[in-house]
Amino acid sequence: MTAAVDNRWDGLIVGAALATLDAEAGYGAIEDGALGWHDGRLVFVGPRAALADTPDVVAKQVVDAGGGWITPGLVDCHTHLVFAGDRAGEFEQRLQGASYEQIARAGGGIVSSVRATRAASEDELLAQSLPRARALLADGVTTIEIKSGYGLDYDNERKMLRVARRIGEVLGVGVRTTFLGAHALPPEFSGNADGYIDAVCAWLPRLHDEGLVDAVDAFCERIGFDAAQTRRVFDAARALGLPVKLHADQLSDGHGAALVAGFDGLSADHVEHTSPEGVRAMAEHGTVAVLLPGAFHVLRETKLPPLDAFRAHQVPMAVATDCNPGTSPLQSLRLAMSLACTHFKLTPEEALRGATVHGARALGLRDRGVLRMGARADFVHWAIARPAELCYWLGGALAQSIFVGGQRLA
């Protein structure tokens, strides 16, 4: 005899409202909703009343949420969370009047984190980085982008990317890795930025062959690398079929947004000083503006990104933590959403969309960030009465359960 086939869904959650975000505007709210999944994908998104049968008949596992709201899992599309040590001392220096550039030129900043990261073994680096990743997950993140950029030589950049991959394996969360070798000039290449870019371009194919690179980034800024050097890195990425993104126009208008858009880049990040021409280029090429209010807050910046221009040209605006040891030691994407509302005057809906739909788009991912049939079953059940509370509350444990690919995270 042939065993009976159980065609029921793997899981179904009922008893909560849904913010599907599956529309051009609005939360896409479904009161008394139901969410079903099978083989890691959503197979039902709609009102509970529209289920074909009772929950126990259609699904093997049924979860009664008991109220609250369900949103797509949050997507943190810009982090530097793999690093060793910290830079709390620089935080004090800035409060005493030193600028970010002054600290960097005096041997602090990124190079300070490079020294600590190089000194750590791979296992030590993983041990120091996991708590930061767990903090992001606990506040609703189900996909994390993690950059290299604190190694600045082949072995240590490789070590960072390997740790990023291991974080995804250990925690069961989606991790996208970005090679940021062109982050800063290491001491051994002092006065030879072009030579260092030669090295970066030579490392990239080797790292890509190991499956360690999903995208390529650079820091195009007066204390980073110029446009010509950035183009060389992007040309190397394009030769391998890798998408690019860019730290663009954070401290000055270096025309970075237009540069990365010209390569059909996934995103231009920071963008406080982006020009009208840069905004138009982003709109033309579909490049996402990644807003990083944590760095804006910590550095006490006053120059706002061109938010009205982004809206006028329909440039998608993502929101991310920029979790890093120096300028944004932020371990909650939900708090980044709140800061985006406070500093940048985003609406709570824009902030939530920025941390889901547009965050996924900034990583080139079209299978998450929305509650839609066929999307990956990444979602969060929140103990809230309305979606705006995700930006309203500063801290607090609002996430009741978090699912990644249909599996509940511990």
BELJO-V845828 format. One record per pair of residues at least 4 apart in sequence whose C-alpha atoms are under 8 Angstrom apart, sorted by the first residue. I is the first residue (numbers start at 1). J is the second residue. If there is no record, write none. Layout:
i	j
I	J
I	J
This chain:
i	j
8	57
8	58
8	59
8	60
9	36
9	37
9	38
9	43
9	58
9	59
9	60
10	36
10	37
10	38
10	39
10	59
10	60
10	61
11	36
11	37
11	38
11	59
11	60
11	61
11	62
11	63
11	406
12	34
12	35
12	36
12	37
12	55
12	59
12	60
12	61
12	62
12	63
13	34
13	35
13	36
13	62
13	63
13	64
13	65
14	32
14	33
14	34
14	35
14	48
14	62
14	63
14	64
14	65
14	66
15	32
15	33
15	34
15	64
15	65
15	66
15	67
15	68
16	31
16	32
16	33
16	34
16	65
16	66
16	67
16	68
16	69
16	70
17	29
17	30
17	31
17	32
17	33
17	67
17	68
17	69
17	70
18	28
18	29
18	30
18	31
18	32
18	33
18	34
18	69
18	70
18	71
19	27
19	28
19	29
19	30
19	69
19	70
19	71
19	72
19	371
19	387
20	27
20	28
20	29
20	30
20	71
20	72
20	370
20	371
20	372
21	25
21	26
21	27
21	28
21	29
21	353
21	357
21	370
21	371
22	27
22	28
22	370
22	371
22	372
23	27
23	28
26	349
27	349
30	46
30	47
31	47
32	47
32	48
33	45
33	46
33	47
33	48
34	44
34	45
34	46
34	47
34	48
34	51
35	42
35	43
35	44
35	45
35	46
36	42
36	43
36	44
36	45
36	59
37	41
37	42
37	43
37	44
37	377
37	406
38	42
38	43
38	406
39	405
39	406
40	376
40	377
40	404
40	405
40	406
40	407
41	373
41	374
41	375
41	376
41	377
41	405
41	406
42	371
42	372
42	373
42	374
42	375
42	376
42	377
43	373
43	374
44	372
44	373
45	371
45	372
45	373
46	50
47	51
51	55
52	58
53	57
53	58
54	58
55	59
55	62
56	60
56	61
56	62
65	381
67	383
68	381
68	382
68	383
68	384
68	385
68	386
69	381
69	382
69	383
69	384
69	385
69	386
69	387
70	379
70	380
70	381
70	382
71	370
71	371
71	379
71	380
71	381
71	382
72	356
72	368
72	369
72	370
72	371
72	378
72	379
72	380
73	140
73	141
73	142
73	143
73	356
73	368
73	369
73	378
73	379
73	380
73	402
73	403
73	404
74	140
74	141
74	142
74	143
74	333
74	355
74	356
74	369
74	379
75	141
75	142
75	143
75	144
75	320
75	355
75	356
75	359
75	360
75	369
76	141
76	143
76	144
76	145
76	319
76	320
76	321
76	333
76	355
76	359
77	143
77	144
77	145
77	318
77	319
77	320
77	359
77	360
77	362
77	363
78	144
78	145
78	146
78	147
78	290
78	320
78	321
78	322
78	323
79	144
79	145
79	146
79	147
79	320
79	321
79	322
79	323
79	324
80	146
80	147
80	148
80	322
80	323
80	324
81	129
81	132
81	133
81	146
81	147
81	323
81	324
81	325
82	125
82	126
82	128
82	129
82	146
82	147
82	148
82	160
82	163
82	164
83	113
83	116
83	117
83	125
83	128
83	129
83	150
83	160
83	324
83	325
84	113
84	116
84	117
84	120
84	125
84	128
84	129
85	113
85	116
85	117
85	325
86	113
86	325
86	326
87	91
87	109
87	112
87	113
87	325
87	326
88	92
88	325
88	326
89	93
90	94
90	103
90	108
90	109
90	326
91	95
91	326
92	96
93	97
93	98
94	98
94	99
94	100
94	299
98	102
98	103
99	103
100	104
100	109
100	299
101	105
101	223
102	106
103	107
103	108
103	109
104	108
104	109
104	110
104	111
107	111
107	112
108	112
109	113
109	326
110	114
110	150
110	184
110	326
111	115
111	150
111	184
111	185
111	186
112	116
113	117
113	150
113	325
114	118
114	150
114	151
114	152
115	119
116	120
117	125
117	150
117	151
117	156
118	150
118	151
118	156
120	124
120	125
121	125
122	126
122	159
122	160
122	163
123	127
124	128
125	129
125	160
125	163
126	130
126	163
126	166
126	167
127	131
128	132
129	133
130	134
130	167
131	135
132	136
132	331
133	137
133	167
133	331
134	138
134	171
135	139
135	331
135	332
136	140
136	141
136	331
136	332
136	333
137	141
137	142
138	399
139	332
139	333
139	334
139	397
139	398
139	399
140	333
140	334
140	380
140	399
140	402
141	333
142	173
142	174
142	378
142	379
142	402
142	403
142	404
143	173
143	174
143	175
143	176
144	173
144	174
144	175
144	176
145	175
145	176
145	177
145	178
145	363
146	164
146	175
146	176
146	177
146	178
147	161
147	177
147	178
147	179
147	180
148	157
148	160
148	161
148	177
148	178
148	179
148	180
148	181
149	157
149	179
149	180
149	181
149	182
149	183
149	184
150	156
150	157
150	160
150	183
151	155
151	156
151	157
151	159
151	160
151	181
152	156
152	157
152	181
152	182
152	183
152	184
152	185
152	186
153	157
153	181
154	158
154	203
155	159
156	160
157	161
157	179
157	181
158	162
158	207
158	212
159	163
160	164
161	165
161	177
161	178
161	179
161	212
161	213
162	166
162	212
163	167
164	168
164	175
164	177
165	169
165	175
165	177
165	212
166	170
167	171
167	172
167	173
167	175
168	172
168	173
168	174
168	175
169	173
172	404
172	409
173	404
174	404
176	214
176	363
177	212
177	213
177	214
177	215
178	213
178	214
178	215
178	216
178	217
179	204
179	213
179	214
179	215
179	216
179	217
180	216
180	217
180	218
180	219
181	200
181	217
181	218
182	197
182	200
182	217
182	218
182	219
182	224
182	225
182	230
182	233
183	218
183	219
183	224
183	225
184	219
184	223
184	224
184	225
185	189
185	190
185	193
185	196
185	224
186	190
189	193
189	195
189	196
192	196
193	197
193	225
194	198
194	229
195	199
196	200
197	201
197	229
197	232
197	233
198	202
199	203
200	204
200	233
201	205
201	232
201	233
201	236
202	206
203	207
204	208
204	236
204	237
205	209
205	240
206	210
207	211
207	212
207	213
208	212
208	213
214	242
214	243
215	237
215	242
215	243
215	244
215	245
216	234
216	237
216	242
216	243
216	244
216	245
217	244
217	245
217	246
217	247
218	225
218	230
218	233
218	245
218	246
218	247
219	224
219	225
219	230
219	246
219	247
219	248
220	224
220	225
220	226
220	227
220	230
220	246
220	247
220	248
220	249
220	254
220	256
221	225
221	226
221	248
221	249
221	250
221	251
221	252
221	254
222	226
222	252
222	254
225	229
225	230
226	230
227	231
227	254
227	256
227	259
228	232
229	233
230	234
231	235
231	259
232	236
233	237
234	238
234	244
234	263
235	239
236	240
237	241
237	242
237	243
237	244
238	242
238	243
243	265
243	266
244	260
244	263
244	264
244	265
244	266
244	267
245	260
245	265
245	266
245	267
245	268
245	269
246	256
246	257
246	260
246	265
246	267
246	268
246	269
247	256
247	268
247	269
247	270
247	271
248	254
248	255
248	256
248	257
248	268
248	269
248	270
248	271
248	274
249	253
249	254
249	255
249	256
249	257
249	270
249	271
249	272
249	273
249	274
250	269
250	270
250	271
250	272
250	273
251	272
251	273
252	272
252	273
253	273
253	274
253	275
255	259
255	274
255	275
255	278
256	260
256	268
256	274
256	278
257	261
257	268
257	271
257	274
257	278
257	279
257	281
257	282
258	262
258	277
258	278
258	279
258	281
258	282
259	263
260	264
260	265
260	267
260	268
261	265
261	266
261	267
261	268
261	281
261	282
261	285
261	286
261	287
262	281
262	285
264	285
264	286
264	287
265	285
265	287
266	286
266	287
266	288
266	361
266	362
266	363
266	364
267	287
267	288
267	289
267	290
267	362
267	363
268	287
268	288
268	289
268	290
269	289
269	290
269	291
269	292
270	289
270	290
270	291
270	292
270	305
271	289
271	290
271	291
271	305
271	306
272	303
272	304
272	305
272	306
273	303
273	304
273	305
273	306
274	278
274	279
274	305
274	306
275	279
275	306
276	280
276	309
277	281
278	282
279	283
279	309
279	310
279	313
279	315
280	284
280	313
281	285
282	286
282	287
282	288
282	289
282	315
283	287
283	313
283	314
283	315
286	315
287	315
287	316
287	362
288	315
288	316
288	317
288	318
288	358
288	361
288	362
289	310
289	315
289	316
289	317
289	318
290	317
290	318
290	319
290	320
290	359
290	362
291	305
291	317
291	318
291	319
291	320
291	340
292	296
292	319
292	320
292	321
292	322
292	336
292	340
293	297
293	319
293	320
293	321
293	336
293	339
293	340
293	343
293	344
294	298
294	321
294	322
294	327
294	328
294	329
294	330
294	336
294	339
295	299
295	322
295	327
295	328
296	300
296	301
296	302
297	301
297	339
297	343
298	327
298	328
299	327
304	344
305	344
306	310
307	311
307	344
308	312
309	313
310	314
310	315
310	316
310	317
311	315
311	316
316	354
316	358
317	350
317	354
317	358
318	351
318	353
318	354
318	355
318	356
318	358
318	359
318	362
319	333
319	336
319	337
319	340
319	351
319	354
319	355
319	358
319	359
320	333
320	336
320	337
320	355
320	359
321	328
321	330
321	331
321	332
321	333
321	336
322	328
322	329
322	330
323	328
323	329
323	330
323	331
324	328
324	329
324	330
325	329
330	336
332	336
333	337
333	355
334	338
334	390
334	391
335	339
335	391
335	394
335	395
336	340
337	341
337	348
337	351
337	352
337	355
337	390
337	391
338	342
338	348
338	351
338	390
338	391
338	392
338	393
338	394
339	343
339	344
340	344
340	345
340	346
340	351
341	345
341	346
341	347
341	348
341	351
341	391
342	346
346	350
346	351
347	351
348	352
348	387
348	388
348	390
348	391
349	353
349	387
349	388
350	354
351	355
351	391
352	356
353	357
353	358
353	359
354	358
354	359
355	359
355	360
355	369
356	360
356	368
356	369
356	370
357	361
357	368
357	369
357	370
358	362
358	369
359	363
359	369
360	364
360	365
360	366
360	368
360	369
361	365
361	366
367	374
367	375
367	376
368	375
368	376
368	377
368	378
369	378
370	375
371	375
371	377
371	379
376	404
376	405
376	406
377	403
377	404
377	405
377	406
378	402
378	403
378	404
378	405
378	406
379	402
379	403
379	404
380	399
380	400
380	401
380	402
380	403
381	399
381	400
381	401
381	402
382	398
382	399
382	400
382	401
383	398
383	399
383	400
384	389
384	390
384	398
385	389
388	392
389	393
390	398
401	408
401	409
402	408
402	409
403	407
403	408
403	409
404	408
404	409
